[in-house]
Amino acid sequence: MTIRTEGTEGTGRGARPGAGRGIVVTGGGTGIGRATARAFAAHGDRVLVVGRTKATLDATAEDHPGIQGLVADVTEPDAPERIVEAALAALGRIDVLVNNAAAMGYRPLAALDRAEAERQLHTNLLAPVLLTRAALDPLAETSGTVVNIGSAGALGLRSWPDNGLYGAAKAGLDFLTRTWAVELAPRGIRVVGVAPGVTDVGAGPGQDGAGAYEAFLKGISARTPSGRVGRPEEMAWWIVQLTRPEAAYANGSVLAVDGGLSLT
């Protein structure tokens, strides 16, 4: 089932007795978002995946009855409220919010125009801010968890030539993870981050030439202590684990899952 943004059709407010948690995953149509939604569903949770393309959301939910889709662009002005309303209608509650939607575009500062800057900053930084704010009351009701998906490439004192805006937004999201952990603890909300390393999710911007993506993965694998790049399912495993009750003492942490590359 895919919910369209024109309305918030769903199964009604109130979690069913014995039902799993209510999970919201943005950017859930492909890659890490898709793997994360399916990992939560495999644990018996009910998941609302948010994305801009109905076909990819339907593919995420295929053969996974615990997953529903919501066609929405997280950068639209009314998206935060619409996403929260749809989640409450479909799931009855919000236990976990995974801010995963991202926009990347390789270009140096000299070639960066305003439209591209706004696209990256809004998707990677402002959208998580506004969606998390909109979800605060439902998260407080469940003593919920926010998981911000950053990037291992933006950790520490590293630079990222030709991708500085994306890295800056992800570094900013890590800072928000630490800050919100302190701000929201009195409301019973935890905030944690996962910083994936290079993960094989298919070719992205700037990597779509013949063989370019395979060469990129091969080069990163050679530099990574673990000798390979990551898989979406590996990132999803850590995201799910950080939301479990046994992880309740982890708050404000940003976990690098990158095969040790950020240590080199």
Contacts in CASP RR format, 6 or more apart in sequence:
PFRMAT RR
TARGET T0000
AUTHOR 0000-0000-0000
METHOD contacts of the structure
MODEL  1
MTIRTEGTEGTGRGARPGAGRGIVVTGGGTGIGRATARAFAAHGDRVLVV
GRTKATLDATAEDHPGIQGLVADVTEPDAPERIVEAALAALGRIDVLVNN
AAAMGYRPLAALDRAEAERQLHTNLLAPVLLTRAALDPLAETSGTVVNIG
SAGALGLRSWPDNGLYGAAKAGLDFLTRTWAVELAPRGIRVVGVAPGVTD
VGAGPGQDGAGAYEAFLKGISARTPSGRVGRPEEMAWWIVQLTRPEAAYA
NGSVLAVDGGLSLT
1 10 0 8 1.000
1 61 0 8 1.000
1 68 0 8 1.000
1 69 0 8 1.000
2 54 0 8 1.000
2 57 0 8 1.000
2 58 0 8 1.000
2 61 0 8 1.000
2 68 0 8 1.000
2 69 0 8 1.000
2 70 0 8 1.000
2 71 0 8 1.000
3 9 0 8 1.000
3 10 0 8 1.000
3 48 0 8 1.000
3 68 0 8 1.000
3 69 0 8 1.000
3 70 0 8 1.000
3 71 0 8 1.000
3 86 0 8 1.000
3 89 0 8 1.000
3 90 0 8 1.000
4 54 0 8 1.000
4 70 0 8 1.000
4 71 0 8 1.000
5 70 0 8 1.000
5 71 0 8 1.000
5 72 0 8 1.000
5 79 0 8 1.000
5 82 0 8 1.000
7 82 0 8 1.000
7 86 0 8 1.000
8 82 0 8 1.000
8 85 0 8 1.000
8 86 0 8 1.000
8 89 0 8 1.000
8 90 0 8 1.000
9 89 0 8 1.000
10 68 0 8 1.000
10 86 0 8 1.000
10 89 0 8 1.000
10 90 0 8 1.000
11 89 0 8 1.000
11 90 0 8 1.000
11 91 0 8 1.000
11 92 0 8 1.000
12 89 0 8 1.000
12 90 0 8 1.000
12 92 0 8 1.000
13 88 0 8 1.000
13 89 0 8 1.000
13 92 0 8 1.000
14 92 0 8 1.000
14 93 0 8 1.000
15 22 0 8 1.000
15 91 0 8 1.000
15 92 0 8 1.000
15 93 0 8 1.000
19 46 0 8 1.000
20 44 0 8 1.000
20 45 0 8 1.000
20 46 0 8 1.000
21 40 0 8 1.000
21 45 0 8 1.000
21 46 0 8 1.000
21 93 0 8 1.000
21 95 0 8 1.000
21 96 0 8 1.000
21 142 0 8 1.000
22 45 0 8 1.000
22 46 0 8 1.000
22 47 0 8 1.000
22 48 0 8 1.000
22 87 0 8 1.000
22 91 0 8 1.000
22 92 0 8 1.000
22 93 0 8 1.000
22 94 0 8 1.000
22 95 0 8 1.000
22 96 0 8 1.000
23 37 0 8 1.000
23 40 0 8 1.000
23 45 0 8 1.000
23 46 0 8 1.000
23 47 0 8 1.000
23 48 0 8 1.000
23 91 0 8 1.000
23 94 0 8 1.000
23 95 0 8 1.000
23 96 0 8 1.000
23 98 0 8 1.000
24 47 0 8 1.000
24 48 0 8 1.000
24 50 0 8 1.000
24 83 0 8 1.000
24 87 0 8 1.000
24 91 0 8 1.000
24 94 0 8 1.000
24 96 0 8 1.000
24 97 0 8 1.000
24 98 0 8 1.000
24 135 0 8 1.000
25 33 0 8 1.000
25 36 0 8 1.000
25 37 0 8 1.000
25 40 0 8 1.000
25 47 0 8 1.000
25 48 0 8 1.000
25 49 0 8 1.000
25 50 0 8 1.000
25 98 0 8 1.000
25 100 0 8 1.000
26 50 0 8 1.000
26 51 0 8 1.000
26 74 0 8 1.000
26 83 0 8 1.000
26 98 0 8 1.000
26 99 0 8 1.000
26 100 0 8 1.000
26 101 0 8 1.000
26 127 0 8 1.000
26 128 0 8 1.000
26 131 0 8 1.000
27 33 0 8 1.000
27 49 0 8 1.000
27 50 0 8 1.000
27 51 0 8 1.000
27 74 0 8 1.000
27 100 0 8 1.000
27 101 0 8 1.000
27 102 0 8 1.000
28 34 0 8 1.000
28 36 0 8 1.000
28 37 0 8 1.000
28 49 0 8 1.000
28 50 0 8 1.000
28 51 0 8 1.000
28 56 0 8 1.000
28 57 0 8 1.000
28 60 0 8 1.000
28 100 0 8 1.000
28 101 0 8 1.000
29 37 0 8 1.000
29 49 0 8 1.000
29 51 0 8 1.000
29 53 0 8 1.000
29 56 0 8 1.000
29 57 0 8 1.000
29 59 0 8 1.000
29 60 0 8 1.000
30 56 0 8 1.000
30 60 0 8 1.000
30 201 0 8 1.000
31 199 0 8 1.000
31 201 0 8 1.000
31 202 0 8 1.000
31 232 0 8 1.000
32 100 0 8 1.000
32 149 0 8 1.000
32 196 0 8 1.000
32 199 0 8 1.000
32 201 0 8 1.000
32 232 0 8 1.000
32 235 0 8 1.000
32 236 0 8 1.000
32 239 0 8 1.000
33 49 0 8 1.000
33 60 0 8 1.000
33 98 0 8 1.000
33 100 0 8 1.000
33 232 0 8 1.000
33 236 0 8 1.000
34 49 0 8 1.000
34 56 0 8 1.000
34 59 0 8 1.000
34 60 0 8 1.000
34 232 0 8 1.000
35 231 0 8 1.000
35 232 0 8 1.000
35 233 0 8 1.000
35 235 0 8 1.000
35 236 0 8 1.000
36 98 0 8 1.000
36 100 0 8 1.000
36 232 0 8 1.000
36 235 0 8 1.000
36 236 0 8 1.000
36 239 0 8 1.000
36 240 0 8 1.000
37 47 0 8 1.000
37 49 0 8 1.000
37 60 0 8 1.000
37 61 0 8 1.000
37 64 0 8 1.000
37 67 0 8 1.000
38 60 0 8 1.000
38 64 0 8 1.000
38 67 0 8 1.000
38 236 0 8 1.000
39 233 0 8 1.000
39 236 0 8 1.000
39 237 0 8 1.000
39 239 0 8 1.000
39 240 0 8 1.000
40 47 0 8 1.000
40 96 0 8 1.000
40 240 0 8 1.000
41 47 0 8 1.000
41 64 0 8 1.000
41 66 0 8 1.000
41 67 0 8 1.000
43 240 0 8 1.000
44 66 0 8 1.000
45 66 0 8 1.000
45 95 0 8 1.000
45 96 0 8 1.000
46 66 0 8 1.000
46 67 0 8 1.000
46 68 0 8 1.000
46 90 0 8 1.000
46 91 0 8 1.000
47 66 0 8 1.000
47 67 0 8 1.000
47 68 0 8 1.000
48 67 0 8 1.000
48 68 0 8 1.000
48 69 0 8 1.000
48 70 0 8 1.000
48 83 0 8 1.000
48 86 0 8 1.000
48 87 0 8 1.000
48 90 0 8 1.000
48 91 0 8 1.000
49 57 0 8 1.000
49 60 0 8 1.000
49 61 0 8 1.000
49 67 0 8 1.000
49 68 0 8 1.000
49 69 0 8 1.000
49 70 0 8 1.000
50 69 0 8 1.000
50 70 0 8 1.000
50 72 0 8 1.000
50 74 0 8 1.000
50 83 0 8 1.000
50 101 0 8 1.000
51 57 0 8 1.000
51 69 0 8 1.000
51 70 0 8 1.000
51 71 0 8 1.000
51 72 0 8 1.000
51 73 0 8 1.000
51 74 0 8 1.000
51 101 0 8 1.000
52 71 0 8 1.000
52 72 0 8 1.000
52 73 0 8 1.000
53 71 0 8 1.000
54 71 0 8 1.000
57 69 0 8 1.000
57 70 0 8 1.000
57 71 0 8 1.000
58 69 0 8 1.000
60 67 0 8 1.000
60 69 0 8 1.000
61 67 0 8 1.000
61 68 0 8 1.000
61 69 0 8 1.000
68 90 0 8 1.000
70 83 0 8 1.000
70 86 0 8 1.000
70 87 0 8 1.000
70 90 0 8 1.000
72 79 0 8 1.000
72 82 0 8 1.000
72 83 0 8 1.000
72 86 0 8 1.000
73 79 0 8 1.000
74 80 0 8 1.000
74 83 0 8 1.000
74 101 0 8 1.000
74 123 0 8 1.000
74 127 0 8 1.000
74 131 0 8 1.000
75 119 0 8 1.000
75 122 0 8 1.000
75 123 0 8 1.000
75 126 0 8 1.000
75 127 0 8 1.000
76 82 0 8 1.000
79 127 0 8 1.000
79 130 0 8 1.000
79 131 0 8 1.000
80 127 0 8 1.000
80 130 0 8 1.000
80 131 0 8 1.000
80 133 0 8 1.000
80 134 0 8 1.000
80 135 0 8 1.000
81 134 0 8 1.000
83 131 0 8 1.000
83 134 0 8 1.000
83 135 0 8 1.000
84 94 0 8 1.000
84 131 0 8 1.000
84 134 0 8 1.000
84 135 0 8 1.000
84 138 0 8 1.000
87 94 0 8 1.000
87 135 0 8 1.000
87 138 0 8 1.000
88 94 0 8 1.000
88 138 0 8 1.000
93 138 0 8 1.000
93 141 0 8 1.000
93 142 0 8 1.000
94 135 0 8 1.000
94 138 0 8 1.000
94 139 0 8 1.000
94 142 0 8 1.000
94 144 0 8 1.000
95 139 0 8 1.000
95 142 0 8 1.000
95 144 0 8 1.000
95 145 0 8 1.000
95 243 0 8 1.000
96 144 0 8 1.000
96 145 0 8 1.000
96 146 0 8 1.000
96 147 0 8 1.000
96 243 0 8 1.000
97 131 0 8 1.000
97 132 0 8 1.000
97 135 0 8 1.000
97 139 0 8 1.000
97 145 0 8 1.000
97 146 0 8 1.000
97 147 0 8 1.000
98 147 0 8 1.000
98 149 0 8 1.000
98 239 0 8 1.000
99 127 0 8 1.000
99 128 0 8 1.000
99 131 0 8 1.000
99 132 0 8 1.000
99 146 0 8 1.000
99 147 0 8 1.000
99 148 0 8 1.000
99 149 0 8 1.000
99 173 0 8 1.000
100 149 0 8 1.000
101 123 0 8 1.000
101 127 0 8 1.000
102 123 0 8 1.000
102 124 0 8 1.000
102 149 0 8 1.000
102 166 0 8 1.000
103 119 0 8 1.000
103 120 0 8 1.000
103 123 0 8 1.000
103 124 0 8 1.000
103 166 0 8 1.000
104 120 0 8 1.000
104 163 0 8 1.000
104 166 0 8 1.000
104 204 0 8 1.000
104 205 0 8 1.000
105 116 0 8 1.000
105 120 0 8 1.000
105 163 0 8 1.000
105 165 0 8 1.000
105 166 0 8 1.000
105 205 0 8 1.000
105 206 0 8 1.000
106 162 0 8 1.000
106 163 0 8 1.000
106 205 0 8 1.000
106 206 0 8 1.000
107 116 0 8 1.000
107 162 0 8 1.000
108 161 0 8 1.000
108 162 0 8 1.000
109 164 0 8 1.000
112 165 0 8 1.000
116 165 0 8 1.000
117 165 0 8 1.000
120 165 0 8 1.000
120 166 0 8 1.000
120 169 0 8 1.000
121 165 0 8 1.000
121 169 0 8 1.000
124 166 0 8 1.000
124 169 0 8 1.000
124 170 0 8 1.000
124 173 0 8 1.000
125 169 0 8 1.000
125 172 0 8 1.000
125 173 0 8 1.000
128 148 0 8 1.000
128 173 0 8 1.000
128 176 0 8 1.000
129 176 0 8 1.000
132 146 0 8 1.000
132 180 0 8 1.000
135 146 0 8 1.000
136 184 0 8 1.000
136 187 0 8 1.000
136 189 0 8 1.000
139 145 0 8 1.000
139 146 0 8 1.000
139 187 0 8 1.000
139 189 0 8 1.000
140 187 0 8 1.000
140 188 0 8 1.000
140 189 0 8 1.000
143 188 0 8 1.000
143 189 0 8 1.000
143 190 0 8 1.000
144 188 0 8 1.000
144 189 0 8 1.000
144 190 0 8 1.000
145 189 0 8 1.000
145 190 0 8 1.000
145 191 0 8 1.000
145 192 0 8 1.000
145 242 0 8 1.000
145 243 0 8 1.000
146 177 0 8 1.000
146 180 0 8 1.000
146 184 0 8 1.000
146 189 0 8 1.000
146 190 0 8 1.000
146 191 0 8 1.000
146 192 0 8 1.000
147 192 0 8 1.000
147 193 0 8 1.000
147 194 0 8 1.000
147 239 0 8 1.000
147 242 0 8 1.000
147 243 0 8 1.000
148 173 0 8 1.000
148 174 0 8 1.000
148 176 0 8 1.000
148 177 0 8 1.000
148 191 0 8 1.000
148 192 0 8 1.000
148 193 0 8 1.000
148 194 0 8 1.000
148 254 0 8 1.000
149 173 0 8 1.000
149 193 0 8 1.000
149 194 0 8 1.000
149 195 0 8 1.000
149 196 0 8 1.000
149 239 0 8 1.000
150 170 0 8 1.000
150 173 0 8 1.000
150 174 0 8 1.000
150 193 0 8 1.000
150 194 0 8 1.000
150 195 0 8 1.000
150 196 0 8 1.000
150 254 0 8 1.000
151 166 0 8 1.000
151 167 0 8 1.000
151 170 0 8 1.000
151 195 0 8 1.000
151 196 0 8 1.000
151 197 0 8 1.000
152 195 0 8 1.000
152 196 0 8 1.000
152 197 0 8 1.000
152 256 0 8 1.000
152 257 0 8 1.000
152 258 0 8 1.000
152 261 0 8 1.000
152 262 0 8 1.000
153 160 0 8 1.000
153 167 0 8 1.000
153 170 0 8 1.000
153 195 0 8 1.000
153 197 0 8 1.000
153 258 0 8 1.000
153 262 0 8 1.000
154 160 0 8 1.000
154 166 0 8 1.000
154 167 0 8 1.000
154 168 0 8 1.000
154 170 0 8 1.000
154 171 0 8 1.000
154 174 0 8 1.000
154 195 0 8 1.000
155 171 0 8 1.000
155 174 0 8 1.000
155 195 0 8 1.000
155 254 0 8 1.000
155 256 0 8 1.000
155 262 0 8 1.000
156 262 0 8 1.000
158 262 0 8 1.000
160 166 0 8 1.000
160 167 0 8 1.000
170 195 0 8 1.000
174 193 0 8 1.000
174 195 0 8 1.000
174 254 0 8 1.000
176 191 0 8 1.000
177 191 0 8 1.000
177 192 0 8 1.000
177 193 0 8 1.000
177 252 0 8 1.000
177 253 0 8 1.000
177 254 0 8 1.000
178 252 0 8 1.000
178 254 0 8 1.000
180 189 0 8 1.000
180 191 0 8 1.000
180 252 0 8 1.000
181 190 0 8 1.000
181 191 0 8 1.000
181 192 0 8 1.000
181 251 0 8 1.000
181 252 0 8 1.000
182 252 0 8 1.000
184 190 0 8 1.000
184 191 0 8 1.000
185 251 0 8 1.000
190 248 0 8 1.000
190 250 0 8 1.000
190 251 0 8 1.000
190 252 0 8 1.000
191 251 0 8 1.000
191 252 0 8 1.000
192 242 0 8 1.000
192 247 0 8 1.000
192 250 0 8 1.000
192 251 0 8 1.000
192 252 0 8 1.000
192 253 0 8 1.000
192 254 0 8 1.000
192 255 0 8 1.000
193 242 0 8 1.000
193 252 0 8 1.000
193 253 0 8 1.000
193 254 0 8 1.000
193 255 0 8 1.000
194 235 0 8 1.000
194 238 0 8 1.000
194 239 0 8 1.000
194 242 0 8 1.000
194 254 0 8 1.000
194 255 0 8 1.000
194 257 0 8 1.000
195 254 0 8 1.000
195 255 0 8 1.000
195 256 0 8 1.000
195 257 0 8 1.000
195 258 0 8 1.000
195 262 0 8 1.000
196 230 0 8 1.000
196 235 0 8 1.000
196 257 0 8 1.000
196 258 0 8 1.000
197 229 0 8 1.000
197 230 0 8 1.000
197 256 0 8 1.000
197 257 0 8 1.000
197 258 0 8 1.000
197 259 0 8 1.000
197 261 0 8 1.000
197 262 0 8 1.000
198 217 0 8 1.000
198 220 0 8 1.000
198 224 0 8 1.000
198 229 0 8 1.000
198 230 0 8 1.000
198 258 0 8 1.000
198 261 0 8 1.000
199 229 0 8 1.000
199 230 0 8 1.000
199 231 0 8 1.000
199 232 0 8 1.000
199 234 0 8 1.000
199 235 0 8 1.000
200 217 0 8 1.000
200 229 0 8 1.000
200 230 0 8 1.000
200 231 0 8 1.000
200 232 0 8 1.000
201 232 0 8 1.000
202 213 0 8 1.000
203 209 0 8 1.000
203 212 0 8 1.000
203 213 0 8 1.000
204 213 0 8 1.000
206 212 0 8 1.000
207 213 0 8 1.000
207 216 0 8 1.000
217 229 0 8 1.000
220 229 0 8 1.000
220 261 0 8 1.000
221 227 0 8 1.000
221 228 0 8 1.000
221 229 0 8 1.000
223 261 0 8 1.000
223 264 0 8 1.000
224 258 0 8 1.000
224 259 0 8 1.000
224 260 0 8 1.000
224 261 0 8 1.000
224 264 0 8 1.000
225 259 0 8 1.000
225 260 0 8 1.000
225 261 0 8 1.000
225 263 0 8 1.000
225 264 0 8 1.000
226 259 0 8 1.000
226 260 0 8 1.000
227 259 0 8 1.000
230 257 0 8 1.000
230 258 0 8 1.000
230 259 0 8 1.000
234 257 0 8 1.000
235 257 0 8 1.000
238 255 0 8 1.000
238 257 0 8 1.000
241 247 0 8 1.000
242 250 0 8 1.000
242 253 0 8 1.000
242 255 0 8 1.000
256 262 0 8 1.000
END
